[in-house]
Amino acid sequence: MSKKALITGITGQDGSYLAELLLAKDYEVHGVIRRTSTFSTGRIDHLYQDPHDPDARLFLHYGDLSDAFGLRDIIEQAQPDEVYNLGAQSHVKVSFAQAEYTADVTGVGALRLLEAIRAYNERNGKSVRCYQASSSEMFGGAPPPQSLHTPFHPRSPYGVAKVYAFWQTVNHRESYGMFACNGILFNHESPRRGETFVTRKITRAVGRIKMGLQKKLYLGNLDAKRDWGHARDYVEAMYLMLQQDTPRDYVIATGEAYSVRDFAERAFALADMDYNDFVEVDPRFFRPAEVDYLLGDPGENNAALNWRPKTSFEQFVREMVESDMELARQEKTLIEANHQVTLKGIGNQ
């Protein structure tokens, strides 16, 4: 029989790539989605099948990391072999404005899920394997390079919440013998990245400026450095963590860092533009406490998983720019078509 996996945050960037990977490995995949007034499943629509289809292997459940009873009910329904907790309020800047909400969903939400898994294991004599999405933001102000031996120094409510979730995962592993792993993933991007995150904000602007739909791009700290990889590569590392004989924690990174300025320069250059002509710094986008330099030291962790990033910095920047250039072309076509319809309507009056 094929394995079953449950993914929180399945509609996000990482969740969609992970769902693709697991379905390709013949898993039955269950995803937790929050009820909203608008559809938020765009990243996984290409994977969805009618649940009445006998060949369907992707199933969605309404739930929320703030609802402990709901999580227990979903686990009873899905009966997973593996659980991947990718759900969170994951925007660092927003976490300062919504600190309590971030702590509840990103931090305590992980505890609720761990407790639901523990209860399911005890009731059914199971040993569900679980992955907790930890973050390089937990290192915050710690000097680079950062590894499993680096003390945490979070500089945002999001980073603090992730530290809480990290230690709850360790505690459940040590206290209850659960197969629970933390994956401390450094920044990972893709064309599916949310448009308010800095990399996607840049590539989206490149396309719109090139198509004449936007004039300027406003950013915060251009000198902040990050260790950037491709999300498609990083979800493979998540999967590999739960296939090992023994649970442990891992740092997943490329070992190379680039500044926001570097990213912007390369992205604009791919469209034959100079970023200096279009990028302006807006102090409103600075964080109350800056994280200046995140650089992963993944050596021992990558070797333990036999994992290496397949996509270079230059490759995924190009992939993101090309994708957003096409989106901008489509947007321009729609605007022009609507303009023509409007003019035609005026001419008939």
ABEGO torsion letter per residue (X at the ends): XBBBBBBBGAABAAAAAAAAAAAAAGBBBBBBBBBBABBAAAAAAAABBBAABAABABBBBBBBAABAAAAAAAAAAAGBABBBBABBBABAAAAAABAAAAAAAAAAAAAAAAAAAAAAAAAAGBBBBBBBBBBAAAAEABBOBBBAABBBBBABAAAAAAAAAAAAAAAAAAAAGBBBBBBBBBBBBBAABBAABAAAAAAAAAAAAAAGABABBBBBBAABBBBBBBAAAAAAAAAAAAABABBBBBBBBAGBBBBAAAAAAAAAAAAGBBAAAABBBBAAABBABBBABBBBBAAAAAAAAGBBBABBAAAAAAAAAAAAAAAAAAAAAAAAAAAAAAAAAAAAX
